[in-house]
Amino acid sequence: MFPLSVGEEGSFVVADIPGLIEGAAEGKGLGHQFLRHLQRTRMLLHLVSLSPMESESVVHRYRSLRNELAAYDDELAAKQELVVLTQRDTVDDEAEAEARAELAAAGAGEVMTISSVSGAGIPELVRRTWARIRDIPRS
């Protein structure tokens, strides 16, 4: 966990939870441990790689995340979310557009794209996350 400052407006804490595997809701791997941490959050950012090296589609990986959340806890699955496509630098514009369209068809809602290598999209991601999280009541 680490605090992320958005200047004079304030800050929020980001908790990096390692990727969930299928079966996490049933306790496979460290599933319950990770999922319990997620229950304390106000919003979820789902980081999904665009890398062509991935063996499963972006939609399959997104749906797997959503399925594990729903299987574990309905309230967790109902949290606000933002899908973040990572590794933008590994694909062309057409592949990114295709991934976005597939996620929209799958009901993913808001989707952003970033590249850790170039830094593209990261300032926008921080601003957008802050804009959404500050309107979510603390529980």
C-alpha positions, 0 to 999 in steps of 0.5 A: 500500500502506498499513498498517492498525492494529487497535489493540494486536493488531497491523496488516496491510498493505492493497494496493489493486490496481486492477480487473482487466479480462477478458483480464488473465491473457493480459496485456491492459491491465496485467494481469500487473503487477497479478496479480504483486502479488496473488501476494504477498498472504495474502488477497484482498478482492474489492470489487464495486460494488452501484451500479445504474449498473453494466452487468453483474451482481454475479455476472458481475463476481465471476466475471470476477475469479475467472476471471482469477485462475484463468487466471493462477495456480491458487495465486492462485485458491486464496487465501482471499477475502472478497467486499465489496459496495461502495456500499451506500448506492446500493441498498435492502435488497432489492437488497442481499439479492438480490446476496448470494443470487446471490453465495452461489449462485455459490459466493462464500463470505463476503460483507460490505457497506460504504458509503464514504459513510456508513462503514457496515460498514467497522469490521466489515470491518477486524475480520473481515479481521484475524480471518482474516488473522492465522490465515493463515501467512506465506509 
